[in-house]
C-alpha cells in the first residue's frame, strides 16, 4: 500500500514539475543542438557551452520580442506554437514513460500520453504568453 501511495505521489510531482518547466523545452532543445554543432565543428567545452547559452537565450528573446511587438494574432500564435510543440512532445514522453509499466493497452497508453502532452503544451502557451505580456508591460 505504501508503494502505491509513493508511486501516485511521485507521478503527481513529476506532472507538476513538467507543468512548471514546460516553457523551457525549446531553449533546452536549441542549446543541445548548438552544443552538438559547436562540438562537431571543433570548439572546446567552454565555447560549446557559450554557444548553448547563446542559442537558448536567443530563442527565448526572439519569441518574447515577437510577442511584444507583433500585433498580428497569427504571428503571435505561430511564435507561441514554436514553444508549445517541443513542450507537447516532452509532455507526451513524460506521461508515456511514467504510465507504460502500469497499463497494458497500447491505445489507452497513447491516448493518455497525448492528453498529457496536450495539457503540457497548453500550459507552455499560457506561461509564455504571460511572460511576454509581463516583460513589455513595464
C-alpha positions as CSV (number, residue, x, y, z in Angstrom):
1,X,0.0,0.0,0.0
2,X,2.9,2.4,0.8
3,X,4.5,1.8,-2.6
4,X,1.2,2.6,-4.4
5,X,0.9,5.9,-2.5
6,X,4.5,6.7,-3.2
7,X,4.1,6.0,-6.9
8,X,1.0,8.2,-7.1
9,X,2.8,11.0,-5.2
10,X,5.9,10.8,-7.4
11,X,3.7,10.8,-10.6
12,X,1.9,13.9,-9.4
13,X,5.2,15.6,-8.5
14,X,6.6,14.8,-12.0
15,X,3.5,16.3,-13.6
16,X,3.7,19.4,-11.5
17,X,7.4,19.8,-12.4
18,X,6.6,19.3,-16.1
19,X,3.8,21.8,-15.9
20,X,6.1,24.5,-14.4
21,X,9.1,23.8,-16.7
22,X,7.2,23.4,-20.0
23,X,8.3,26.7,-21.4
24,X,12.0,25.7,-21.2
25,X,11.6,22.8,-23.7
26,X,12.6,24.9,-26.8
27,X,15.6,26.6,-25.2
28,X,16.9,23.3,-24.0
29,X,16.5,21.8,-27.4
30,X,18.2,24.8,-29.0
31,X,21.0,24.6,-26.5
32,X,21.6,20.9,-27.1
33,X,21.6,21.4,-30.9
34,X,24.1,24.3,-30.5
35,X,26.4,22.3,-28.3
36,X,26.4,19.4,-30.7
37,X,27.1,21.7,-33.7
38,X,29.9,23.6,-31.9
39,X,31.5,20.4,-30.6
40,X,31.3,18.8,-34.0
41,X,32.9,21.9,-35.5
42,X,35.9,21.6,-33.2
43,X,35.1,24.0,-30.5
44,X,36.1,23.2,-26.9
45,X,33.9,22.7,-23.9
46,X,33.9,26.4,-22.9
47,X,32.9,27.6,-26.4
48,X,30.3,24.9,-26.8
49,X,28.8,25.9,-23.5
50,X,28.8,29.6,-24.6
51,X,27.1,28.6,-27.9
52,X,24.5,26.7,-26.0
53,X,23.8,29.6,-23.6
54,X,23.6,32.0,-26.5
55,X,21.2,29.8,-28.5
56,X,18.9,29.3,-25.5
57,X,18.8,33.0,-24.7
58,X,18.3,33.9,-28.4
59,X,15.4,31.5,-28.7
60,X,13.6,33.0,-25.7
61,X,14.4,36.6,-26.7
62,X,13.1,36.1,-30.2
63,X,9.8,34.7,-29.1
64,X,9.3,37.4,-26.4
65,X,10.2,40.1,-29.0
66,X,7.6,38.7,-31.4
67,X,5.0,38.6,-28.6
68,X,5.8,42.1,-27.5
69,X,5.9,43.9,-30.9
70,X,3.7,41.8,-33.2
71,X,0.0,42.8,-33.4
72,X,-1.0,40.1,-35.9
73,X,-2.6,37.3,-33.9
74,X,-1.5,34.7,-36.4
75,X,2.2,35.7,-36.0
76,X,1.8,35.6,-32.2
77,X,0.2,32.2,-32.4
78,X,3.0,30.9,-34.5
79,X,5.6,32.1,-32.1
80,X,3.7,30.5,-29.2
81,X,3.3,27.3,-31.1
82,X,7.1,27.3,-31.7
83,X,7.5,26.9,-28.0
84,X,4.4,24.6,-27.5
85,X,5.5,21.9,-29.9
86,X,8.7,20.8,-28.0
87,X,6.8,21.1,-24.7
88,X,4.0,18.9,-26.1
89,X,6.5,16.3,-27.3
90,X,8.2,16.3,-23.9
91,X,4.9,16.1,-22.1
92,X,3.9,13.1,-24.2
93,X,7.2,11.4,-23.5
94,X,6.9,12.1,-19.8
95,X,3.3,10.7,-19.4
96,X,4.1,7.8,-21.7
97,X,7.2,6.9,-19.7
98,X,5.5,7.1,-16.3
99,X,2.5,5.1,-17.3
100,X,4.0,2.5,-19.6
101,X,4.6,0.0,-16.8
102,X,1.1,0.5,-15.3
103,X,-1.0,0.0,-18.5
104,X,-1.1,-2.9,-20.9
105,X,-3.3,-1.4,-23.6
106,X,-1.3,0.5,-26.3
107,X,-4.3,2.5,-27.3
108,X,-5.0,3.8,-23.8
109,X,-1.4,4.4,-23.3
110,X,-1.1,6.6,-26.4
111,X,-4.3,8.4,-25.6
112,X,-3.2,9.2,-22.1
113,X,0.2,10.3,-23.4
114,X,-1.5,12.5,-26.0
115,X,-3.8,14.1,-23.4
116,X,-0.8,14.7,-21.1
117,X,1.2,16.2,-23.9
118,X,-1.7,18.5,-25.0
119,X,-2.1,19.7,-21.4
120,X,1.7,20.4,-21.1
121,X,1.7,22.2,-24.5
122,X,-1.2,24.4,-23.5
123,X,0.5,25.3,-20.2
124,X,3.6,26.3,-22.2
125,X,1.5,28.6,-24.3
126,X,-0.2,30.1,-21.2
127,X,3.1,30.6,-19.3
128,X,4.9,32.1,-22.2
129,X,2.1,34.4,-23.1
130,X,2.0,35.7,-19.5
131,X,5.8,36.1,-19.6
132,X,5.7,38.1,-22.8
133,X,3.0,40.4,-21.5
134,X,4.7,41.0,-18.2
135,X,8.0,41.8,-19.8
136,X,6.6,44.5,-22.1
137,X,4.0,45.9,-19.6
138,X,6.7,47.6,-17.5
